[in-house]
Amino acid sequence: MKNPLADKIRPHSIDEIVGQKHLLGKGKALRNIIENNRDIPNMIFYGPSGVGKSTLASYIAQRTKKTLRKLNGTTASTADIKQIVAELDTIEGMNGILLYLDEIQYFNKKQQQTLLEYLENGSITLIASTTENPYFYIYNAVLSRCTVFEFKPVSKEETAKAVRRGFKLMSEEIGEEIDADENVIEYISAACSGDVRKAINAVELCTLSAVPQKNSDGRYVRKISAESAAELTKHSSMRYDKDGDFHYDLLSAFQKSMRGSDPDAAVYYLARLLSAGDLLSACRRLMVCACEDVGLAYPQIIPIVKSCVDIALQVGLPEARIPLADAVIMVCNAPKSNSAYVAVNSAMADIENGMVGDIPRSLQNMHFDGEDNPNKGQFYLYPHDYPNHYVKQQYLPDTLKDRHYYEFGNNKNEQAFREYQRKIKS
């Protein structure tokens, strides 16, 4: 079977690896570990897809002259691990085995525990990779025996280096000149959103889709047009996984942009969510933001946002983007207050800390007073029977009667509430 270009272009030196300069730049710790030691520690590479995790693992195996074995957490079993360990007694395993375990987060606890014996005695060197936060998905016993390195999306400038190398290799392979100007290279590099593998796949597709044309000197040339590059990379920037870290990063950026009163950023992140078809997450986070971040500064926004969400869910995509954009921009431009959010969080913290008292007798539903109660009666004061519909009485349990949860926000609405409270209680 023909290997894809992404496999053929794998670098042969550490300097050919694009991106990850915070790990592989001269003088950086990971580079020093790789260059100065034959026996390397067990490691976990954490980061998004297509940023060089498996490439670096292959390079490490090549440099340390260890036999590289690859497993994927979605399909591998404990029997596969034992089979690899059995190779230690063969000629292939005489220099040691480097096991690259991709997507380790899909290994269950028992499977991960199977690795411990071999990590303890040094039978194998493990490099595991994951796109999910390892501190959530990898068990502590494995984590404590490994060093975690975080890989980041590759910049478009670094991706462009791999794209140029990809076009050069494709030209050599097909024996034809490839005409791809800088605009095409820059477009592919930017559109693939830090995923080098996607960029290289786009290079291969652009080359295969271009029709060879004979030029004036009789040589065949494949012209890569900007339109072709745009068509083949149209959805490459949509790095999205509804169960992954990036999903929550995107939602976090969406809400923080609204909270920060930045309509441009908020509409952009809304568009990212809707382009991925995640209408429900966008609606949910929008309603949360209206209540949490605008709240009592402009409480009328809550039913307005709910109406926009209802319309969006009724009409569906793509039209749903219109009422949601209305709501997002309104939330961005509205005054902000999180006073209610802080108040309920404070009350819940007290409850979680065991500060739960008996409800005052005056607030209870009508009950029969036993014979042992010397002070019979409910003694509830009905506020509407008093001036300004207010009368002072205790509402919190005795153990919490002096607690204060709500602070008036510094906005027109809540200051009006404050003045009303001052007036009726004076």
Secondary structure, 3 states (H helix, E strand, C coil): CCCCHHHHCCCCCHHHCCCCHHHHCCCCHHHHHHHHCCCCCCEEEECCCCCCHHHHHHHHHHHHCCEEEEEECCCCCHHHHHHHHHHHHCCCCCCCEEEEEECHHHCCHHHHHHHHHHHHHCCEEEEEEECCCHHHHCCHHHHCCCEEEECCCCCHHHHHHHHHHHHHHHHHHHCCEEECCHHHHHHHHHHCCCCHHHHHHHHHHHHHHCCEEECCCCCEEEECCHHHHHHHCCCCCCCCCCCCHHHHHHHHHHHHHHHCCCHHHHHHHHHHHHHCCCHHHHHHHHHHHHHHHHHHHCCCHHHHHHHHHHHHHHHCCCCCHHHHHHHHHHHHHCCCCCHHHHHHHHHHHHHHCCCCCCCCHHHCCCCCCCCCCCCCCCCCCCHHHCHHHCCCCCCCCHHHCCCCCCCCCCCHHHHHHHHHHHHHHC
